[in-house]
Amino acid sequence: MQQASVSEIAQAIAAYVEKNPEAQDTLEGIIQWWLPEAHHQARTAQIKEALNELVAEGLITAHKAKDAQILYRATRRASESDATSREH
C-alpha cells in the first residue's frame, strides 16, 4: 500500500474538521479517530507536518492543554462567531 502524502493527510484532516467543527484532539487521537484507515500507514511525522501546515493556513489551531499535550481543533471564524452573536 502506498503511503499518503502530507497534502492528502492535510486534506483528510480538513475534511474531518469541516464535518465536525467542534472536534478537538491530540496528535494520537487524530491518528486514531480523525483519519481514514488508509492514512493510518502514514508516519506520525507526516501527520504532524500536515497539522503544522493546517495551523499555518489558519484552518485549525493548536493549544497546549494543562497536561502539556497539544490539542488541535477547527479555527473559529470571526464571521461564524458574529453570526452566532446576532442569532441570540
Secondary structure, DSSP 4 states (H G I P E B T S, - for coil): -PPPPHHHHHHHHHHHHHH-TT-EE-HHHIIIIIS-GGGGGS-HHHHHHHHHHHHHHTSEEEEE-TTS-EEEEEPPPHHHHHHHHHH-
